[in-house]
Amino acid sequence: MGLRKSVRKLRNLMVVNEISGLKESSYNDKMIDVEHVLHLAHGNRQVSPQSKAKKRDQLLNAQKELESQLKKEEDALFEKMTKERNENSKEISEEINREWEQRLKELTEKFERETDKKKKKLKDSDRKLMTIQFENEKKSLENTMTMKRDKKKKTMTLRLREKGQRATSEMVKKQSTQMLKLLATKQEELKQEIVKELEKETELAQKDPVFYATLGKKNGLDIVGGLKDGDPIEALQDAIEVLQKPAVIEPPAPHPPSCRKKDLYDNISIFDDIDEQVIRVAETEQETHTELTQQLTENLITDLEKARAIYRWITVKDLNVMEFDESLVTDTPMGLLRGIKYGTETYHVLFMRLCSYAGLHCVEIKGHSKSVGYEPGMKITPETFQNTWNCVLIDGDWRLIQCNWGARHLVMNKDKERDKVKRRDQIRYQYDEHYFLTDPDEFIQEFWPHDPKWQLLDCPLTLEDFEALPFVRSVFFHYGMQFDQHKSAVLETGEKGGIKISLRIPEHYENDLVFFYQLRFADKERRNDLTYRGANLERFVFQAMVDNQVTFSIHVPTVAEYFFEVFANKIDETNRCIEDNNSNLAPFRLKCACKFKVTCSSLVGKMHALPNCAAGEWGPKKAFRHFGLMPILPTSPNGVEKPEHLEIIKAGMLTVEDKFVIRFQIPRPLQFVAKLRMNQVEDYVLEPFIHLTAEGQVLTVSASLPQPGQYGIDLYARPKGATEGSTLSHACKYLINCVKVSSPRDIPKISPNLSNRSKWGPTAHFEDLGLKLLTHKEAKMRITDTTKICIEIYVPEHVYLSYQFNREPDEDYREYCTMKREDGNVKLNVNFVKSGNYMLSLYGRRSGSDDKSLPNIYNYLIQYTHPSGDTNGSVPSKSSSIFKKSIFSKKSSGSFDKYSDKGSDKGSDKS
């Protein structure tokens, strides 16, 4: 008979625990309860409470005694570490003081020599000036030495901290082994006592089973009725078999688990009682690890329950805001947490220690992780991205745990009445469930152990394999996401700069999950630049969700390396417009789900940005998710639409001639606004061509398009009963490809050519943002005597700045211009390699602004002639120049200031 079945039968013999408030270990609880049941069943022989308490306290006292011994070893280690830290600090201070005295002596002697040399000719004013200069140099020297001392101490602290962590880890490993051996020995003694009792009860039951069952009922224990698949005698024999199994002293070698995490538990609600118990324990203080473990695992029997309690206790503690008493003893649980806060202890060491006190085998695993700072495509070296985690033995299987990452989502709320009453921190217990008993094939996506056996995989991965895996985060697994096909961390575009990434999600999440993305340059010089030639890089990605699959179609604008990151999260009812007064959808946080490096080594043709619509996904799915708008799909003349055509329509892409019509089923009275967008066309120009009508419960959006080309349409909505002044929220957007217009109409366009940009200098936005030119205050320059210039501008911290550098006629020379922020100023270092006409355009906006567009704020026109009169980039002749003769005259005119990517009524899923 299996162990689990035997244990269940054994537990059927248990009565409700009649003794409340006990703090014995869970294993001891089980043994005491069984022993108590047996004596109740054998009604003529009761055990006194004193005898029971004695047996209960045996294991507890043994643990406390061993912990007391281990504390002495730990105190000695901490004392040694503290002594070494103090001695090193003293040596550094003495070394710096000696250097300070020597350099101060040299500085003083220099001052005295110069004073004596000029003594006869020195005026009082000159002497005073020299004295001031000496004091300034002295102060500067003092600051330098202070910084040097602090730097040395910081380096020393980090070195000793790492050394202390290694020493503490080794100590806890050894102590954990000692504790586990002690528990195994004591448990074996208790088991043998119970086996003897069980054998006696078996003998009595065999002689008179009817009398045995009758006595059990008399004492409130329906033994026969409680055993649905056997009799009392068989149950007692099974219990003996279980108890006679030797305690696990040497754990098994690492091996793949026999089942997945979902087979252990498929709903975290089964842990609700344990989590509540842990939270109550976390709000109190304990003096020893024994006491803490007893409270955490009280009434818990299985390895899974114990591991859960310890994991949740560690993740409950919010170390970022928790205040620690400096006098707290270091080796108590709270003291150990203080060590974690300051870097002398680690989460995994604490978890390993507490597991040993609960009788669980736990090991520390070292390796590498794709942690903060890691980007797809990076190569990991022995010194980089080091990490440590745990593996705990649960029911004979090794399970992976990362307490540190599991605890990273904690936040703290303060009592609103903290100013009136004593302040008390109320913890909102958020944590990441993914990092508790993570399945090995998911864990390997983020963590790679040095020892391949601890991957717990049938086919371990090499470090190169690990680096090549897609960069994913816990959100990816939490919501059951899957790539539509195998993906690598680095993706290569096609010759037209295109690449597609698709994710499938479970069908029950398709109307609850929101996705977003970010495309940015990967090179260091442009890593924070989210635009290309004034257009946001997001406009080179088409995101659409069809049924339960979200697809990102990327077409990069230029040869380069990029990072593409996907964000996701589940929305709740506050993010849906379900009531008439719910006009403004609540913002929500999106979390990284996956990230890729996208490389484009060659590009055929030119990719244009998508119309400047609201950021985020295209198509009607968003309208249904947030407003309940159901798209009415069109049909072909014969009433049947091809499936592939429906897929494209669901994605929000229409191919039309002359006009288009989009219809929605309206669930409730709503107010709508629609905006038609087209690149190089102002929004107001397109307003006459788009129309909205609502009849009954059907909304119709239609447009007669003035010219062939690509359009975008933004639809905004809010309840009709919304309060005055409330904003409209973005509902959805469509991409319209118009291939033919029977009667085209002329519309004014903003030309992207440099020849039409003849307004130089600042635009209105320049002054609004508080910028100020510190050098090169003339917008039009002729450069002949140098190959580079440095333009310096005062830029407030709250302003985000970008730029574009082109050479006539339309050559991108951005790589020859770099931007650097220093002391509140921005320096633009411009290098010229060829003679010609250049334009340097600046774009800017306030950081944190909801409007992510970058308006043009300043334009420089630079006519450059190479000092050597180079022929490769000869000075353009008057006949070939696209710049007019009057380009430097004050009467130059044009509409360059209108060339920007500003968009109105913008909305976004991202907050």
Beta strands, then each sheet from edge to edge (+ up, - down):
strand 1: 362-369
strand 2: 386-394
strand 3: 397-401
strand 4: 411-414
strand 5: 425-428
strand 6: 436-438
strand 7: 447-449
strand 8: 471-472
strand 9: 482-483
strand 10: 490-492
strand 11: 498-504
strand 12: 513-521
strand 13: 531-532
strand 14: 535-536
strand 15: 541-546
strand 16: 549-555
strand 17: 560-570
strand 18: 591-600
strand 19: 630-631
strand 20: 653-657
strand 21: 659-665
strand 22: 670-677
strand 23: 690-695
strand 24: 698-704
strand 25: 709-719
strand 26: 729-740
strand 27: 761-762
strand 28: 772-773
strand 29: 780-783
strand 30: 788-794
strand 31: 799-807
strand 32: 811-812
strand 33: 817-822
strand 34: 825-831
strand 35: 836-846
strand 36: 856-864
sheet 1: 6+ 3- 2+ 1- 7+
sheet 2: 4+ 5-
sheet 3: 8+ 18- 10-
sheet 4: 8+ 18- 17+ 12-
sheet 5: 9+ 11- 16+ 15-
sheet 6: 13+ 14-
sheet 7: 19+ 21- 24+ 23-
sheet 8: 20+ 26+ 25- 22+
sheet 9: 27+ 36- 29-
sheet 10: 27+ 36- 35+ 31- 32+
sheet 11: 28+ 30- 34+ 33-
end
